[in-house]
Amino acid sequence: MSDGGQPGSSGNNPGGGGSRSGGSSGARRRRRGGRGRSGQGQRSQPAGSAPAAPNTSRNAANAKGRSASNGRSNANRSNNNRSKNRSQGGGGGRHGSGQRNRPQPRAVVTQQSVVAQGADPLVDHREVRANRSRARRISAIGAFGPALVVGVALGLAVSRVDGAIGAGVVLVLIALVLPRLATPFALRLLHARPLREDELPRLQNLVDGLCPTFGVRRPTLMAVDDELPNACSLGYKPDRGVLVVTTGLESALDLSEMEGVIGHELAHFKRGDTVVSSVAVTVLAPFSWLNGGDRLLHRFVGRGRELRADQVAVRAVRYPPGLCDALRRFDASSAPRAGSVFVGRRWSMSRWLWIDPAVGCRDAETMGDLDLTSVRIDALAEL
C-alpha cells in the first residue's frame, strides 16, 4: 500500500524529483520576474503614489544644488552692492571712512542759491531790473535831442525817409554809447582823482572787508579834495563801479560810522543805482547848468533811493547806529567854503548823487522828502 501510495503521489506530480528542481527554478524565475515587475512598477507609478527612494535622493540633490547656486548668486549681488557703496563713499569700513574724511569742495553762495534755500536776498532782483530799465529810458531821452536834429537836417536836405532812418540810427547809437561815457563825464564834473595806495588806509581796508558781504567787486576808489565828509558812487556796471569820497571823510568819522557810510555806497552798487546816477547827471547837466535847479535830477535818479540804500546797508552791516551817527555828523557839519564842489551850479548838477544831499541847503529842506538827511536819521533811529 505504501508503494502504491508513492506512485499515486508521483502521478499527481509527474516527473518525480524533477518537479522539485523545476519548482526551485520556477521560484527563482518568479523571484527574478518579481524584481523585474517591481522595477517596472516603480517606473510606471501612478501620479498619486509615493516616490521611490532613488528618485527622492535625486530630487533632494537637485534641490541642494539649486539652493547652493542661489546662495552663490545672492552672495555675488551683495558683494557687488558693497563694492558700489564703497566706490560711492557710502560704505562702512576703512574705505567709507576715507571717503568721509576727504575734503569736500566749498559751496559757492549766490543769490539764486540763497533764494532756493528759502532765505530773503539782500536786494530783490526786480529792483536791479527796474534800475536798468530806468537807465535805458534816460539814455533814450538824452539821445532824442541829437537824433531829432539829425533827422530834421536829413529830411530837409535829402528826403523825409532818409531823415527818419538817420534819426533812428542816431537815437540807437547814442542810447547804447551814452551809459558807457556817462561815468567819465560825471567824474570830471566832480573833479575826482584816483586815490593813492597809501591814502585813507582805513577806508580801503573797510572796502576790502565789506565787498564780500554785499557780493560786489571792489570798486575803483577816487577822492575829491574837500574837507566836508561825503561820498557817492558811479559806474556803468556793478563790477566796474567807482566809489568817490571826500578827503575829509575818514578824519570826521569813527570806524563804525565809516562802516555804515561804505555799506550805504556798496548798497547802490548792489541795487544797480550807479548807472542811473551817471546817465542822469550826463543827460541833465545842460538843464541843471542853465536853470540851477535839481528837482528834475532827483526825479530821474528816483525818489527814495537814498533811504532804500540805508535799509540795505544796515541789513548787511547789522549795526544801524553806525550809519545813523554818521548822518548826524553830516547834518551837523559846517557850511561849504567858496570853490567847494558843494556850492554853485556844479552842486545842483550832482546833488542827488551824494549820501548827504543837504550840504549847504539844510534850511531849504522839503517836508515829505524821504531822501533828506534829517528824515533818514529819524528812520534809522527807530531800528
C-alpha positions as CSV (number, residue, x, y, z in Angstrom):
1,M,0.0,0.0,0.0
2,S,2.9,2.3,0.7
3,D,4.3,1.5,-2.7
4,G,1.0,2.2,-4.3
5,G,0.7,5.5,-2.4
6,Q,4.0,6.7,-3.7
7,P,3.2,6.2,-7.3
8,G,-0.1,7.9,-6.8
9,S,1.7,10.9,-5.4
10,S,4.2,10.8,-8.2
11,G,1.2,10.7,-10.5
12,N,0.0,13.9,-9.1
13,N,3.4,15.4,-9.7
14,P,4.6,14.0,-12.9
15,G,8.3,14.0,-13.3
16,G,9.0,12.9,-9.7
17,G,12.3,14.5,-8.4
18,G,12.4,16.8,-11.4
19,S,9.3,18.6,-10.1
20,R,11.3,19.8,-7.1
21,S,14.1,21.1,-9.3
22,G,11.6,22.6,-11.6
23,G,9.8,24.1,-8.7
24,S,13.0,25.6,-7.4
25,S,13.9,27.0,-10.8
26,G,10.4,28.3,-11.2
27,A,10.7,30.0,-7.8
28,R,13.9,31.6,-8.9
29,R,12.3,32.8,-12.1
30,R,9.4,34.1,-10.1
31,R,11.7,36.0,-7.8
32,R,13.6,37.5,-10.7
33,G,10.4,38.2,-12.5
34,G,9.0,39.8,-9.4
35,R,12.0,42.1,-9.1
36,G,11.6,43.0,-12.8
37,R,7.9,43.6,-12.4
38,S,8.6,45.7,-9.3
39,G,11.1,47.7,-11.2
40,Q,8.5,48.3,-13.9
41,G,6.0,49.2,-11.3
42,Q,8.3,51.8,-10.0
43,R,9.0,53.2,-13.4
44,S,5.3,53.4,-14.2
45,Q,3.9,54.6,-10.9
46,P,0.7,56.4,-10.9
47,A,0.6,60.2,-10.1
48,G,-0.7,59.8,-6.5
49,S,1.7,57.2,-5.3
50,A,4.8,57.9,-3.1
51,P,8.1,58.4,-5.0
52,A,10.8,55.7,-4.7
53,A,13.9,56.1,-2.7
54,P,16.3,56.6,-5.6
55,N,14.2,59.4,-7.1
56,T,13.8,61.1,-3.7
57,S,17.5,61.2,-3.2
58,R,18.0,62.6,-6.7
59,N,15.4,65.3,-6.2
60,A,17.0,66.3,-2.9
61,A,20.4,66.6,-4.6
62,N,18.9,68.8,-7.3
63,A,17.2,71.0,-4.6
64,K,20.5,71.3,-2.8
65,G,22.3,72.3,-6.0
66,R,19.7,74.9,-6.8
67,S,19.9,76.4,-3.3
68,A,23.7,76.5,-3.4
69,S,23.6,78.2,-6.8
70,N,21.0,80.7,-5.5
71,G,23.2,81.4,-2.4
72,R,26.2,82.0,-4.6
73,S,24.3,84.4,-6.8
74,N,22.9,86.3,-3.8
75,A,26.4,86.5,-2.3
76,N,27.7,87.9,-5.6
77,R,24.9,90.5,-5.7
78,S,25.7,91.6,-2.1
79,N,29.4,91.8,-2.9
80,N,28.7,93.9,-5.9
81,N,26.4,96.2,-3.9
82,R,29.2,96.6,-1.2
83,S,31.8,97.5,-3.9
84,K,29.4,100.1,-5.4
85,N,28.7,101.6,-2.0
86,R,32.4,101.8,-1.3
87,S,33.1,103.4,-4.6
88,Q,30.4,106.0,-3.9
89,G,31.7,106.8,-0.5
90,G,28.6,105.4,1.3
91,G,30.0,102.1,2.6
92,G,31.5,101.5,6.0
93,G,34.9,100.3,6.9
94,R,38.2,101.9,6.1
95,H,37.1,102.8,2.5
96,G,34.0,104.6,3.7
97,S,35.7,106.5,6.4
98,G,38.4,107.5,3.9
99,Q,35.7,108.9,1.6
100,R,34.1,110.8,4.5
101,N,37.4,112.3,5.6
102,R,38.2,113.5,2.1
103,P,37.8,117.4,2.0
104,Q,34.7,118.4,0.1
105,P,34.6,121.4,-2.3
106,R,33.4,124.7,-0.9
107,A,29.9,125.6,-2.0
108,V,29.6,128.9,-3.9
109,V,26.9,131.1,-2.4
110,T,24.9,133.0,-5.0
111,Q,21.7,134.9,-4.9
112,Q,19.9,132.1,-6.7
113,S,21.1,129.6,-4.1
114,V,20.0,131.9,-1.3
115,V,16.6,132.2,-2.8
116,A,16.4,128.4,-3.3
117,Q,17.2,127.8,0.3
118,G,14.2,130.0,1.4
119,A,16.2,133.0,2.7
120,D,15.4,136.5,1.6
121,P,18.1,138.0,-0.7
122,L,19.8,141.2,0.2
123,V,18.4,143.0,-2.8
124,D,15.4,141.8,-4.8
125,H,16.3,141.2,-8.5
126,R,13.3,143.3,-9.5
127,E,15.0,146.4,-8.1
128,V,18.0,145.7,-10.3
129,R,15.9,145.2,-13.4
130,A,13.9,148.4,-12.7
131,N,17.1,150.4,-12.4
132,R,18.4,149.1,-15.7
133,S,15.1,149.9,-17.4
134,R,15.3,153.4,-15.9
135,A,18.8,153.9,-17.2
136,R,17.8,152.8,-20.7
137,R,14.8,155.3,-20.7
138,I,17.0,158.1,-19.5
139,S,19.6,157.3,-22.3
140,A,16.8,157.3,-24.9
141,I,15.6,160.7,-23.6
142,G,19.2,162.0,-23.8
143,A,19.6,160.7,-27.4
144,F,16.3,162.1,-28.6
145,G,17.5,165.7,-29.0
146,P,20.6,164.8,-31.2
147,A,18.5,162.3,-33.2
148,L,15.8,164.9,-33.8
149,V,18.4,167.4,-35.1
150,V,19.9,164.8,-37.4
151,G,16.6,163.7,-38.7
152,V,15.3,167.2,-39.5
153,A,18.6,168.1,-41.2
154,L,18.5,164.9,-43.4
155,G,14.8,165.4,-44.1
156,L,15.3,168.9,-45.4
157,A,18.5,168.1,-47.3
158,V,17.6,164.7,-48.8
159,S,14.1,163.3,-48.0
160,R,11.8,162.5,-45.1
161,V,12.5,158.8,-45.4
162,D,16.3,159.4,-45.1
163,G,15.6,161.8,-42.2
164,A,13.6,159.2,-40.3
165,I,16.2,156.5,-40.9
166,G,19.0,158.8,-39.9
167,A,17.2,159.8,-36.7
168,G,16.5,156.2,-35.7
169,V,20.2,155.2,-36.2
170,V,21.4,158.2,-34.2
171,L,18.9,157.5,-31.5
172,V,20.0,153.9,-31.1
173,L,23.7,154.6,-31.2
174,I,23.6,157.4,-28.6
175,A,21.4,155.4,-26.3
176,L,23.9,152.5,-26.4
177,V,27.0,154.6,-26.1
178,L,25.8,157.1,-23.5
179,P,25.8,154.8,-20.4
180,R,29.5,153.9,-21.1
181,L,30.5,157.6,-21.5
182,A,28.5,158.9,-18.5
183,T,30.8,157.8,-15.7
184,P,33.9,159.6,-17.1
185,F,31.8,162.8,-17.6
186,A,30.4,162.6,-14.0
187,L,33.9,162.2,-12.6
188,R,35.1,165.3,-14.4
189,L,32.2,167.2,-13.1
190,L,33.1,166.2,-9.5
191,H,36.8,166.9,-10.1
192,A,37.6,163.4,-8.7
193,R,41.1,162.0,-8.8
194,P,42.4,158.4,-8.3
195,L,43.1,157.5,-4.7
196,R,46.7,156.7,-3.9
197,E,47.5,153.3,-2.4
198,D,48.8,154.8,0.9
199,E,46.0,157.3,1.1
200,L,43.0,156.8,3.5
201,P,44.1,153.3,4.6
202,R,41.2,152.7,7.0
203,L,38.8,153.4,4.2
204,Q,40.5,151.0,1.8
205,N,40.5,148.3,4.5
206,L,36.8,148.7,5.1
207,V,36.0,148.5,1.4
208,D,38.0,145.3,1.1
209,G,36.2,143.8,4.0
210,L,32.7,144.8,3.1
211,C,32.6,144.0,-0.6
212,P,32.3,140.2,0.0
213,T,29.5,140.9,2.4
214,F,27.5,142.7,-0.2
215,G,28.5,140.3,-3.0
216,V,30.1,143.0,-5.2
217,R,33.6,143.5,-6.7
218,R,35.9,146.0,-5.2
219,P,35.2,149.4,-6.9
220,T,37.8,151.9,-8.0
221,L,38.5,154.4,-5.3
222,M,38.7,158.1,-6.1
223,A,38.8,161.2,-4.0
224,V,37.6,164.8,-4.1
225,D,39.7,167.3,-2.3
226,D,37.2,168.7,0.2
227,E,37.1,168.9,4.0
228,L,33.4,168.2,4.3
229,P,32.6,164.5,4.7
230,N,30.6,163.0,1.9
231,A,30.6,160.0,-0.5
232,C,28.9,158.9,-3.8
233,S,29.1,156.0,-6.2
234,L,29.1,155.9,-10.0
235,G,29.6,153.2,-12.7
236,Y,28.2,151.6,-15.8
237,K,28.2,148.1,-14.3
238,P,28.3,147.0,-10.6
239,D,31.5,145.1,-11.2
240,R,33.1,148.2,-12.7
241,G,32.0,150.8,-10.2
242,V,33.7,153.9,-8.9
243,L,33.5,154.9,-5.2
244,V,34.1,158.6,-4.7
245,V,34.8,160.0,-1.2
246,T,36.0,163.4,0.1
247,T,39.4,163.6,1.7
248,G,37.7,164.8,4.9
249,L,35.5,161.7,5.3
250,E,38.0,159.5,7.2
251,S,39.0,162.2,9.7
252,A,35.4,163.1,10.5
253,L,34.0,159.6,11.3
254,D,35.0,156.7,13.6
255,L,35.2,153.1,12.5
256,S,31.6,152.1,12.9
257,E,30.3,155.3,11.2
258,M,32.7,154.7,8.3
259,E,31.4,151.2,8.0
260,G,27.9,152.5,7.7
261,V,28.8,155.0,5.0
262,I,30.7,152.5,2.9
263,G,27.9,150.0,3.3
264,H,25.5,152.6,2.0
265,E,27.5,153.2,-1.1
266,L,28.0,149.4,-1.7
267,A,24.2,149.1,-1.5
268,H,24.0,151.4,-4.5
269,F,26.2,149.0,-6.4
270,K,24.2,146.1,-5.4
271,R,20.9,147.7,-6.5
272,G,22.3,149.0,-9.8
273,D,21.7,152.6,-8.9
274,T,25.1,153.7,-10.2
275,V,24.3,153.5,-13.9
276,V,21.2,155.6,-13.3
277,S,23.1,158.2,-11.4
278,S,25.8,158.5,-14.1
279,V,23.4,158.7,-17.0
280,A,21.0,161.1,-15.3
281,V,23.8,163.6,-14.5
282,T,25.1,163.4,-18.0
283,V,21.8,163.9,-19.7
284,L,20.5,166.6,-17.3
285,A,23.8,168.5,-17.0
286,P,22.8,171.2,-19.6
287,F,19.4,171.8,-18.0
288,S,20.8,171.9,-14.4
289,W,23.5,174.3,-15.6
290,L,21.1,176.7,-17.2
291,N,18.4,176.9,-14.5
292,G,20.4,175.9,-11.4
293,G,17.7,173.5,-10.3
294,D,18.0,169.9,-9.1
295,R,14.4,168.7,-8.9
296,L,14.5,167.1,-12.3
297,L,17.7,165.3,-11.4
298,H,16.1,164.0,-8.2
299,R,13.1,162.7,-10.2
300,F,15.3,161.0,-12.8
301,V,17.5,159.1,-10.3
302,G,14.5,158.1,-8.3
303,R,12.9,159.4,-5.1
304,G,13.5,157.4,-2.0
305,R,16.6,155.7,-3.3
306,E,18.9,157.0,-0.5
307,L,16.5,155.7,2.1
308,R,16.4,152.4,0.4
309,A,20.2,152.2,0.3
310,D,20.2,152.9,4.1
311,Q,17.9,150.0,4.7
312,V,20.1,147.6,2.6
313,A,23.3,148.8,4.3
314,V,22.1,148.3,7.9
315,R,20.7,144.9,7.0
316,A,24.1,143.8,5.6
317,V,26.3,145.5,8.3
318,R,23.8,144.7,11.1
319,Y,24.5,147.9,13.0
320,P,22.0,150.7,12.3
321,P,23.6,153.1,14.9
322,G,26.8,153.4,12.9
323,L,25.1,154.8,9.8
324,C,22.7,156.9,11.9
325,D,25.6,158.5,13.8
326,A,27.4,159.2,10.5
327,L,24.4,161.0,9.1
328,R,24.2,163.0,12.3
329,R,27.7,164.2,11.8
330,F,26.9,165.1,8.2
331,D,23.9,167.1,9.4
332,A,26.0,169.0,12.0
333,S,28.8,169.8,9.6
334,S,29.7,173.4,8.7
335,A,28.7,175.2,5.5
336,P,31.0,174.6,2.4
337,R,33.6,177.1,1.6
338,A,33.9,179.0,-1.6
339,G,35.2,176.9,-4.5
340,S,33.9,173.7,-2.9
341,V,32.2,171.1,-5.1
342,F,29.1,171.5,-2.8
343,V,28.3,175.1,-3.9
344,G,27.1,176.7,-7.1
345,R,25.7,175.2,-10.2
346,R,28.0,172.3,-10.2
347,W,26.4,171.2,-6.9
348,S,23.0,171.4,-8.4
349,M,24.1,169.1,-11.2
350,S,25.3,166.4,-8.8
351,R,23.4,167.0,-5.5
352,W,21.4,163.8,-5.5
353,L,24.4,161.5,-6.1
354,W,25.8,162.1,-2.6
355,I,25.0,160.3,0.6
356,D,24.3,163.7,2.2
357,P,22.4,165.8,-0.4
358,A,21.6,168.6,2.1
359,V,25.0,170.2,2.2
360,G,24.7,173.9,2.0
361,C,20.9,173.9,1.9
362,R,19.7,172.4,5.1
363,D,17.3,175.2,5.8
364,A,15.6,174.7,2.4
365,E,14.6,171.1,3.1
366,T,11.2,170.0,1.7
367,M,8.8,168.2,4.0
368,G,8.0,164.6,3.0
369,D,11.2,164.0,1.0
370,L,12.4,160.6,2.1
371,D,16.0,161.2,0.8
372,L,16.7,164.1,3.1
373,T,19.4,163.5,5.7
374,S,17.2,164.5,8.7
375,V,14.3,162.2,7.6
376,R,16.7,159.3,7.2
377,I,18.2,159.9,10.7
378,D,14.8,159.6,12.2
379,A,14.1,156.4,10.3
380,L,17.4,154.8,11.4
381,A,16.9,155.8,15.0
382,E,13.7,153.7,15.1
383,L,15.6,150.5,14.1
